[in-house]
Amino acid sequence: MCRFVTAVLPASAPIAALDALARAHGRQLRPLASPSVQGQLVAGEAYFLTTLGECDCGGPLGRGRSSQTTDWDEKARRLALKGWSLAKVARALGQKRAHADADAGAEARRVDEAMATWVAYIKNMLQSGHVRELGLLLHQYRGPLDEDVTLRERRRVKVTAALPEVLRDLDEDVLYLFHA
């Protein structure tokens, strides 16, 4: 199972120019054959894969929908049940928390950098003068990229200063149509 971000653009758009712009932001625009998605698009829209690498797992889009927290009290309880002293539990969990905090900080910086790239990509696509709207679709594939995908809705989104928060909270299987 892998997550991919795909794009919807006008079929009449200058795809070569937009692909060059996408590649400058670590993306691509490669036509993607997906009968189920293409059958749900409006006439004149084309469907594209944006992913340059293997997948978009771990990317910043839609991350606000899944958060992991550590239950430190539960970890302490389990260690105490194993016969650990309070001092040993406190020392062990203190070290684990320090490592977790450092890892979380590094991950937050990585996500912020990736989000900034997505924001710049969307803004540059819309400011290019080639398109007035950029559609993005986030989907967790369980098989090939032409598997059946049912769009839950089409949602128009005006690009504002809140774009990073919007991208963080993207829902899967919703076609977001970003416009200036």
MDAnalysis code that builds the backbone (N, CA, C; Angstrom):
import MDAnalysis as mda
import numpy as np

u = mda.Universe.empty(540, n_residues=180, atom_resindex=np.repeat(np.arange(180), 3), trajectory=True)
u.add_TopologyAttr("name", ["N", "CA", "C"] * 180)
u.add_TopologyAttr("resid", np.arange(1, 181))
u.add_TopologyAttr("resname", ["MET", "CYS", "ARG", "PHE", "VAL", "THR", "ALA", "VAL", "LEU", "PRO", "ALA", "SER", "ALA", "PRO", "ILE", "ALA", "ALA", "LEU", "ASP", "ALA", "LEU", "ALA", "ARG", "ALA", "HIS", "GLY", "ARG", "GLN", "LEU", "ARG", "PRO", "LEU", "ALA", "SER", "PRO", "SER", "VAL", "GLN", "GLY", "GLN", "LEU", "VAL", "ALA", "GLY", "GLU", "ALA", "TYR", "PHE", "LEU", "THR", "THR", "LEU", "GLY", "GLU", "CYS", "ASP", "CYS", "GLY", "GLY", "PRO", "LEU", "GLY", "ARG", "GLY", "ARG", "SER", "SER", "GLN", "THR", "THR", "ASP", "TRP", "ASP", "GLU", "LYS", "ALA", "ARG", "ARG", "LEU", "ALA", "LEU", "LYS", "GLY", "TRP", "SER", "LEU", "ALA", "LYS", "VAL", "ALA", "ARG", "ALA", "LEU", "GLY", "GLN", "LYS", "ARG", "ALA", "HIS", "ALA", "ASP", "ALA", "ASP", "ALA", "GLY", "ALA", "GLU", "ALA", "ARG", "ARG", "VAL", "ASP", "GLU", "ALA", "MET", "ALA", "THR", "TRP", "VAL", "ALA", "TYR", "ILE", "LYS", "ASN", "MET", "LEU", "GLN", "SER", "GLY", "HIS", "VAL", "ARG", "GLU", "LEU", "GLY", "LEU", "LEU", "LEU", "HIS", "GLN", "TYR", "ARG", "GLY", "PRO", "LEU", "ASP", "GLU", "ASP", "VAL", "THR", "LEU", "ARG", "GLU", "ARG", "ARG", "ARG", "VAL", "LYS", "VAL", "THR", "ALA", "ALA", "LEU", "PRO", "GLU", "VAL", "LEU", "ARG", "ASP", "LEU", "ASP", "GLU", "ASP", "VAL", "LEU", "TYR", "LEU", "PHE", "HIS", "ALA"])
u.atoms.positions = np.array([
    [0.843, -1.174, 0.000],
    [0.000, 0.000, 0.000],
    [0.887, 1.235, 0.000],
    [0.614, 2.108, -0.959],
    [1.383, 3.339, -1.057],
    [0.470, 4.506, -1.378],
    [0.877, 5.641, -0.890],
    [0.138, 6.880, -1.112],
    [0.757, 7.611, -2.297],
    [-0.125, 8.127, -3.156],
    [0.314, 8.917, -4.299],
    [-0.509, 10.185, -4.378],
    [0.142, 11.255, -4.848],
    [-0.539, 12.502, -5.141],
    [-0.597, 12.609, -6.656],
    [-1.809, 12.733, -7.183],
    [-1.996, 12.878, -8.617],
    [-2.586, 14.254, -8.887],
    [-2.541, 14.660, -10.152],
    [-2.991, 16.004, -10.522],
    [-4.015, 15.948, -11.636],
    [-4.851, 16.962, -11.660],
    [-5.826, 17.157, -12.728],
    [-5.604, 18.554, -13.282],
    [-5.448, 18.614, -14.604],
    [-5.227, 19.881, -15.293],
    [-6.067, 19.918, -16.563],
    [-6.259, 21.110, -17.132],
    [-6.945, 21.155, -18.419],
    [-6.132, 20.388, -19.465],
    [-6.808, 19.581, -20.264],
    [-6.116, 18.799, -21.294],
    [-5.441, 19.720, -22.307],
    [-5.943, 20.951, -22.432],
    [-5.387, 21.905, -23.396],
    [-4.175, 22.662, -22.854],
    [-3.819, 22.456, -21.594],
    [-2.693, 23.169, -20.978],
    [-1.380, 22.738, -21.621],
    [-0.378, 23.627, -21.636],
    [0.944, 23.271, -22.179],
    [1.695, 22.365, -21.192],
    [1.453, 21.088, -21.309],
    [1.959, 20.132, -20.312],
    [3.480, 20.120, -20.243],
    [4.171, 20.264, -21.373],
    [5.644, 20.256, -21.339],
    [6.171, 21.396, -20.466],
    [5.602, 22.581, -20.607],
    [6.042, 23.724, -19.793],
    [5.690, 23.509, -18.327],
    [4.498, 22.984, -18.077],
    [4.082, 22.740, -16.695],
    [4.874, 21.593, -16.067],
    [5.249, 20.602, -16.866],
    [6.077, 19.504, -16.361],
    [7.454, 20.040, -15.950],
    [8.017, 20.943, -16.738],
    [9.311, 21.541, -16.386],
    [9.197, 22.303, -15.066],
    [8.098, 23.019, -14.888],
    [7.862, 23.741, -13.632],
    [7.715, 22.743, -12.478],
    [6.982, 21.673, -12.710],
    [6.796, 20.646, -11.675],
    [8.141, 20.028, -11.281],
    [8.962, 19.733, -12.255],
    [10.268, 19.115, -11.976],
    [11.181, 20.050, -11.185],
    [11.014, 21.349, -11.364],
    [11.791, 22.310, -10.576],
    [11.407, 22.249, -9.099],
    [10.252, 21.627, -8.806],
    [9.783, 21.483, -7.426],
    [9.771, 20.017, -6.979],
    [10.512, 19.170, -7.679],
    [10.616, 17.766, -7.274],
    [9.399, 16.933, -7.633],
    [8.602, 17.370, -8.570],
    [7.391, 16.676, -9.030],
    [7.514, 16.425, -10.522],
    [6.502, 15.852, -11.100],
    [6.420, 15.682, -12.542],
    [4.953, 15.723, -12.944],
    [4.712, 15.803, -14.222],
    [3.357, 15.662, -14.761],
    [3.430, 14.627, -15.874],
    [3.184, 13.380, -15.490],
    [3.196, 12.273, -16.441],
    [1.760, 11.781, -16.601],
    [1.245, 11.763, -17.840],
    [-0.131, 11.280, -18.030],
    [-0.325, 9.925, -17.352],
    [-1.449, 9.785, -16.671],
    [-1.744, 8.562, -15.920],
    [-3.070, 7.995, -16.411],
    [-3.024, 6.761, -16.866],
    [-4.235, 6.085, -17.331],
    [-4.922, 5.427, -16.140],
    [-6.064, 5.965, -15.775],
    [-6.861, 5.416, -14.688],
    [-8.327, 5.558, -15.087],
    [-8.880, 4.526, -15.721],
    [-10.260, 4.633, -16.213],
    [-11.256, 5.075, -15.145],
    [-11.085, 4.615, -13.903],
    [-12.062, 4.974, -12.871],
    [-12.001, 6.466, -12.543],
    [-10.798, 7.026, -12.443],
    [-10.678, 8.454, -12.148],
    [-11.053, 9.268, -13.381],
    [-10.523, 8.888, -14.532],
    [-10.793, 9.649, -15.745],
    [-12.288, 9.689, -16.060],
    [-13.002, 8.646, -15.716],
    [-14.444, 8.616, -15.932],
    [-15.207, 9.565, -15.026],
    [-14.564, 10.065, -13.966],
    [-15.205, 10.989, -13.035],
    [-14.780, 12.441, -13.259],
    [-13.874, 12.653, -14.218],
    [-13.412, 14.007, -14.505],
    [-14.388, 14.709, -15.436],
    [-14.323, 16.024, -15.422],
    [-15.132, 16.856, -16.304],
    [-14.485, 16.822, -17.692],
    [-15.289, 16.917, -18.725],
    [-14.759, 16.954, -20.088],
    [-13.690, 18.039, -20.194],
    [-12.582, 17.705, -20.830],
    [-11.497, 18.670, -20.989],
    [-10.457, 18.614, -19.891],
    [-10.615, 17.711, -18.928],
    [-9.619, 17.560, -17.868],
    [-8.762, 16.328, -18.149],
    [-7.496, 16.423, -17.770],
    [-6.559, 15.310, -17.945],
    [-5.953, 14.958, -16.585],
    [-5.521, 13.706, -16.462],
    [-5.059, 13.147, -15.186],
    [-3.571, 12.839, -15.272],
    [-2.812, 13.191, -14.206],
    [-1.361, 13.056, -14.218],
    [-0.816, 12.515, -12.897],
    [0.269, 11.781, -13.001],
    [1.039, 11.353, -11.835],
    [2.027, 12.468, -11.532],
    [2.141, 12.869, -10.267],
    [3.087, 13.925, -9.889],
    [4.342, 13.360, -9.227],
    [4.287, 12.119, -8.815],
    [5.357, 11.518, -8.029],
    [6.568, 11.190, -8.899],
    [7.735, 11.676, -8.498],
    [8.971, 11.335, -9.200],
    [9.590, 10.053, -8.643],
    [9.484, 9.851, -7.362],
    [10.088, 8.684, -6.725],
    [9.150, 7.498, -6.743],
    [9.324, 6.631, -5.759],
    [8.510, 5.425, -5.686],
    [7.083, 5.704, -5.258],
    [6.903, 6.620, -4.289],
    [5.558, 6.940, -3.805],
    [5.631, 8.226, -2.982],
    [4.487, 8.644, -2.465],
    [4.426, 9.846, -1.633],
    [4.187, 9.512, -0.163],
    [4.444, 8.277, 0.219],
    [4.317, 7.900, 1.629],
    [5.282, 8.762, 2.443],
    [4.832, 9.235, 3.565],
    [5.681, 10.067, 4.411],
    [5.693, 11.526, 4.006],
    [4.986, 11.865, 2.941],
    [4.915, 13.259, 2.511],
    [4.027, 14.072, 3.436],
    [4.046, 15.397, 3.276],
    [3.328, 16.260, 4.210],
    [1.825, 16.386, 3.951],
    [1.372, 16.048, 2.757],
    [-0.041, 16.245, 2.444],
    [-0.905, 15.255, 3.209],
    [-1.946, 15.777, 3.843],
    [-2.874, 14.921, 4.584],
    [-2.346, 14.421, 5.912],
    [-1.220, 14.926, 6.368],
    [-0.628, 14.451, 7.630],
    [-1.430, 14.836, 8.853],
    [-2.218, 15.906, 8.755],
    [-3.006, 16.349, 9.894],
    [-4.087, 15.365, 10.267],
    [-4.399, 14.447, 9.376],
    [-5.453, 13.461, 9.607],
    [-4.961, 12.261, 10.407],
    [-3.639, 12.129, 10.513],
    [-3.116, 10.993, 11.274],
    [-1.983, 11.475, 12.166],
    [-2.183, 11.368, 13.438],
    [-1.132, 11.763, 14.369],
    [-0.882, 10.633, 15.347],
    [0.378, 10.489, 15.667],
    [0.746, 9.453, 16.629],
    [1.224, 10.122, 17.907],
    [0.744, 9.631, 19.030],
    [1.221, 10.125, 20.308],
    [1.691, 8.924, 21.115],
    [2.641, 9.187, 21.974],
    [3.168, 8.130, 22.826],
    [2.509, 8.229, 24.190],
    [2.018, 7.112, 24.669],
    [1.407, 7.063, 25.991],
    [2.507, 6.698, 26.992],
    [3.172, 7.737, 27.510],
    [4.295, 7.516, 28.411],
    [3.844, 6.882, 29.723],
    [2.656, 7.213, 30.177],
    [2.157, 6.609, 31.411],
    [1.963, 5.105, 31.239],
    [1.468, 4.714, 30.075],
    [1.273, 3.279, 29.804],
    [2.617, 2.558, 29.731],
    [3.606, 3.188, 29.106],
    [4.939, 2.592, 29.053],
    [5.511, 2.424, 30.461],
    [5.328, 3.433, 31.311],
    [5.822, 3.366, 32.691],
    [5.120, 2.244, 33.448],
    [3.826, 2.102, 33.262],
    [3.060, 1.052, 33.929],
    [3.573, -0.332, 33.520],
    [3.830, -0.503, 32.239],
    [4.319, -1.806, 31.748],
    [5.687, -2.153, 32.319],
    [6.568, -1.158, 32.373],
    [7.895, -1.405, 32.934],
    [7.815, -1.724, 34.418],
    [6.921, -1.029, 35.129],
    [6.743, -1.304, 36.560],
    [6.220, -2.717, 36.767],
    [5.337, -3.164, 35.885],
    [4.816, -4.537, 35.984],
    [5.911, -5.581, 35.774],
    [6.953, -5.188, 35.048],
    [8.088, -6.095, 34.835],
    [9.038, -6.100, 36.035],
    [8.711, -5.281, 37.040],
    [9.531, -5.259, 38.238],
    [10.577, -4.157, 38.266],
    [10.519, -3.231, 37.338],
    [11.486, -2.147, 37.306],
    [11.217, -1.191, 38.457],
    [12.275, -0.638, 39.039],
    [12.115, 0.357, 40.106],
    [11.654, 1.676, 39.493],
    [11.086, 2.537, 40.345],
    [10.632, 3.842, 39.849],
    [11.789, 4.651, 39.265],
    [12.960, 4.572, 39.895],
    [14.118, 5.321, 39.400],
    [14.550, 4.804, 38.024],
    [14.556, 3.473, 37.852],
    [14.961, 2.884, 36.574],
    [13.950, 3.241, 35.482],
    [12.651, 3.197, 35.808],
    [11.604, 3.565, 34.850],
    [11.781, 5.026, 34.441],
    [11.967, 5.903, 35.421],
    [12.116, 7.338, 35.138],
    [13.330, 7.591, 34.254],
    [14.446, 6.929, 34.542],
    [15.666, 7.112, 33.757],
    [15.464, 6.609, 32.317],
    [14.897, 5.416, 32.178],
    [14.696, 4.824, 30.849],
    [13.733, 5.669, 30.004],
    [12.623, 6.058, 30.613],
    [11.649, 6.843, 29.851],
    [12.163, 8.252, 29.575],
    [12.976, 8.791, 30.466],
    [13.589, 10.100, 30.216],
    [14.481, 10.055, 28.984],
    [15.257, 8.979, 28.854],
    [16.118, 8.820, 27.682],
    [15.281, 8.630, 26.413],
    [14.228, 7.805, 26.519],
    [13.366, 7.572, 25.352],
    [12.665, 8.860, 24.921],
    [12.227, 9.649, 25.896],
    [11.561, 10.916, 25.568],
    [12.529, 11.875, 24.888],
    [13.758, 11.930, 25.376],
    [14.754, 12.817, 24.772],
    [14.997, 12.427, 23.313],
    [15.132, 11.121, 23.065],
    [15.326, 10.643, 21.681],
    [14.083, 10.935, 20.841],
    [12.911, 10.699, 21.401],
    [11.657, 10.934, 20.673],
    [11.502, 12.414, 20.348],
    [11.856, 13.284, 21.294],
    [11.759, 14.727, 21.052],
    [12.721, 15.162, 19.949],
    [13.943, 14.627, 19.968],
    [14.924, 14.967, 18.932],
    [14.444, 14.463, 17.568],
    [13.932, 13.229, 17.540],
    [13.410, 12.673, 16.286],
    [12.219, 13.476, 15.787],
    [11.350, 13.869, 16.699],
    [10.165, 14.648, 16.323],
    [10.572, 16.007, 15.770],
    [11.578, 16.610, 16.349],
    [12.060, 17.897, 15.855],
    [12.623, 17.789, 14.449],
    [13.412, 16.747, 14.213],
    [13.978, 16.533, 12.879],
    [12.869, 16.242, 11.870],
    [11.902, 15.448, 12.262],
    [10.775, 15.124, 11.374],
    [9.949, 16.373, 11.091],
    [9.735, 17.205, 12.087],
    [8.972, 18.442, 11.888],
    [9.677, 19.363, 10.900],
    [11.000, 19.455, 10.976],
    [11.757, 20.269, 10.026],
    [11.647, 19.704, 8.617],
    [11.729, 18.380, 8.486],
    [11.616, 17.734, 7.174],
    [10.235, 17.988, 6.583],
    [9.196, 17.846, 7.386],
    [7.826, 18.065, 6.926],
    [7.625, 19.532, 6.539],
    [8.151, 20.459, 7.335],
    [8.027, 21.880, 7.016],
    [8.688, 22.206, 5.676],
    [9.859, 21.629, 5.432],
    [10.557, 21.863, 4.159],
    [9.765, 21.275, 2.994],
    [9.241, 20.074, 3.165],
    [8.441, 19.451, 2.111],
    [7.162, 20.233, 1.864],
    [6.547, 20.742, 2.928],
    [5.331, 21.532, 2.779],
    [5.630, 22.829, 2.028],
    [6.741, 23.467, 2.345],
    [7.116, 24.703, 1.659],
    [7.299, 24.446, 0.160],
    [7.830, 23.290, -0.191],
    [7.992, 22.930, -1.602],
    [6.641, 22.776, -2.283],
    [5.684, 22.119, -1.609],
    [4.341, 21.968, -2.175],
    [3.660, 23.325, -2.339],
    [3.773, 24.185, -1.345],
    [3.154, 25.512, -1.422],
    [3.736, 26.285, -2.599],
    [5.057, 26.274, -2.738],
    [5.703, 26.974, -3.847],
    [5.263, 26.384, -5.190],
    [5.180, 25.068, -5.260],
    [4.752, 24.391, -6.492],
    [3.355, 24.840, -6.909],
    [2.416, 24.808, -5.987],
    [1.033, 25.182, -6.305],
    [0.965, 26.650, -6.726],
    [1.600, 27.517, -5.963],
    [1.572, 28.943, -6.290],
    [2.229, 29.208, -7.644],
    [3.354, 28.583, -7.902],
    [4.042, 28.797, -9.177],
    [3.239, 28.257, -10.357],
    [2.564, 27.140, -10.162],
    [1.716, 26.609, -11.238],
    [0.614, 27.608, -11.573],
    [-0.020, 28.150, -10.551],
    [-1.127, 29.080, -10.771],
    [-0.646, 30.445, -11.274],
    [0.558, 30.838, -10.896],
    [1.108, 32.118, -11.339],
    [1.779, 32.031, -12.702],
    [1.904, 30.823, -13.232],
    [2.595, 30.626, -14.509],
    [1.842, 31.238, -15.684],
    [0.548, 31.443, -15.515],
    [-0.261, 31.951, -16.611],
    [-0.768, 30.852, -17.534],
    [-0.361, 29.609, -17.273],
    [-0.770, 28.483, -18.128],
    [-2.081, 27.852, -17.678],
    [-2.366, 27.908, -16.378],
    [-3.593, 27.304, -15.846],
    [-4.210, 28.233, -14.810],
    [-5.500, 28.151, -14.680],
    [-6.206, 28.930, -13.656],
    [-6.547, 28.063, -12.454],
    [-6.391, 26.745, -12.619],
    [-6.768, 25.807, -11.564],
    [-5.854, 24.591, -11.628],
    [-5.480, 24.080, -10.464],
    [-4.669, 22.869, -10.351],
    [-5.395, 21.915, -9.424],
    [-5.726, 20.746, -9.930],
    [-6.383, 19.739, -9.109],
    [-5.365, 18.778, -8.517],
    [-5.526, 18.478, -7.232],
    [-4.678, 17.480, -6.567],
    [-5.564, 16.461, -5.881],
    [-5.159, 15.203, -6.002],
    [-5.897, 14.085, -5.421],
    [-4.918, 13.214, -4.647],
    [-5.248, 12.942, -3.403],
    [-4.444, 12.096, -2.529],
    [-5.173, 10.769, -2.380],
    [-4.480, 9.650, -2.673],
    [-5.121, 8.334, -2.563],
    [-4.113, 7.314, -2.057],
    [-4.570, 6.456, -1.173],
    [-3.774, 5.338, -0.660],
    [-4.091, 4.127, -1.531],
    [-3.168, 3.770, -2.413],
    [-3.387, 2.659, -3.342],
    [-3.083, 1.338, -2.659],
    [-3.906, 0.368, -2.935],
    [-3.717, -0.973, -2.401],
    [-3.193, -1.917, -3.470],
    [-3.127, -1.406, -4.692],
    [-2.659, -2.178, -5.832],
    [-2.077, -1.243, -6.870],
    [-2.305, -1.552, -8.152],
    [-1.729, -0.726, -9.215],
    [-2.378, 0.654, -9.281],
    [-1.702, 1.580, -9.972],
    [-2.183, 2.957, -10.049],
    [-3.453, 3.109, -10.881],
    [-3.866, 2.047, -11.563],
    [-5.126, 2.130, -12.303],
    [-6.273, 1.449, -11.557],
    [-6.068, 1.189, -10.252],
    [-7.151, 0.581, -9.473],
    [-8.342, 1.528, -9.397],
    [-9.491, 0.990, -9.061],
    [-10.697, 1.807, -8.953],
    [-10.573, 2.783, -7.788],
    [-10.842, 4.052, -8.085],
    [-10.844, 5.117, -7.093],
    [-12.168, 5.855, -7.245],
    [-12.884, 5.989, -6.161],
    [-14.141, 6.732, -6.193],
    [-13.915, 8.086, -5.550],
    [-14.075, 9.141, -6.363],
    [-13.931, 10.488, -5.825],
    [-15.115, 10.792, -4.912],
    [-14.822, 11.203, -3.693],
    [-15.896, 11.533, -2.747],
    [-16.520, 12.881, -3.057],
    [-15.685, 13.805, -3.545],
    [-16.196, 15.122, -3.915],
    [-15.121, 15.900, -4.647],
    [-15.542, 16.999, -5.264],
    [-14.649, 17.989, -5.865],
    [-14.755, 19.216, -4.973],
    [-13.611, 19.698, -4.494],
    [-13.630, 20.824, -3.553],
    [-12.741, 21.947, -4.091],
    [-13.331, 23.098, -4.381],
    [-12.569, 24.259, -4.837],
    [-11.937, 24.942, -3.627],
    [-10.658, 25.300, -3.758],
    [-9.919, 25.915, -2.655],
    [-9.158, 27.124, -3.186],
    [-9.447, 28.264, -2.614],
    [-8.712, 29.475, -2.963],
    [-7.367, 29.447, -2.243],
    [-6.304, 29.750, -2.969],
    [-4.968, 29.758, -2.384],
    [-4.816, 31.029, -1.552],
    [-4.617, 30.831, -0.256],
    [-4.433, 31.930, 0.692],
    [-3.219, 31.619, 1.554],
    [-2.975, 32.454, 2.532],
    [-1.864, 32.228, 3.467],
    [-2.059, 30.938, 4.254],
    [-3.294, 30.437, 4.328],
    [-3.586, 29.207, 5.073],
    [-3.326, 27.944, 4.245],
    [-2.721, 28.089, 3.073],
    [-2.491, 26.922, 2.212],
    [-1.751, 25.775, 2.914],
    [-0.711, 26.027, 3.708],
    [-0.047, 24.894, 4.385],
    [-0.998, 24.090, 5.269],
    [-1.882, 24.775, 5.981],
    [-2.838, 24.072, 6.849],
    [-3.842, 23.281, 6.013],
    [-4.269, 23.857, 4.900],
    [-5.198, 23.155, 4.005],
    [-4.543, 21.881, 3.485],
    [-3.293, 21.999, 3.034],
    [-2.580, 20.827, 2.506],
    [-2.352, 19.774, 3.590],
    [-2.040, 20.213, 4.784],
    [-1.824, 19.277, 5.891],
    [-3.080, 18.463, 6.180],
    [-4.253, 19.099, 5.980],
    [-5.516, 18.449, 6.324],
    [-6.254, 17.846, 5.126],
    [-5.575, 17.648, 4.007],
    [-6.250, 17.062, 2.846],
    [-6.865, 15.711, 3.202],
    [-8.051, 15.495, 2.693],
    [-8.716, 14.197, 2.826],
    [-8.388, 13.351, 1.602],
    [-8.314, 12.060, 1.803],
    [-8.100, 11.164, 0.673],
    [-9.351, 11.096, -0.189],
    [-9.120, 10.898, -1.463],
    [-10.184, 10.689, -2.459],
    [-11.083, 11.896, -2.643],
    [-10.575, 13.081, -2.309],
    [-11.264, 14.333, -2.591],
    [-10.376, 15.072, -3.608],
    [-10.986, 15.484, -4.712],
    [-10.239, 16.238, -5.722],
    [-10.273, 17.708, -5.315],
    [-9.116, 18.214, -4.880],
    [-8.985, 19.607, -4.473],
    [-8.598, 20.422, -5.688],
    [-9.385, 21.433, -5.999],
    [-9.133, 22.287, -7.154],
    [-8.651, 23.641, -6.647],
    [-7.330, 23.823, -6.674],
    [-6.709, 25.052, -6.166],
    [-6.750, 26.134, -7.233],
    [-7.125, 27.332, -6.803],
    [-7.184, 28.472, -7.726],
    [-6.734, 29.724, -6.992],
    [-6.307, 30.730, -7.796],
    [-5.807, 31.985, -7.205],
    [-6.980, 32.820, -6.682],
])
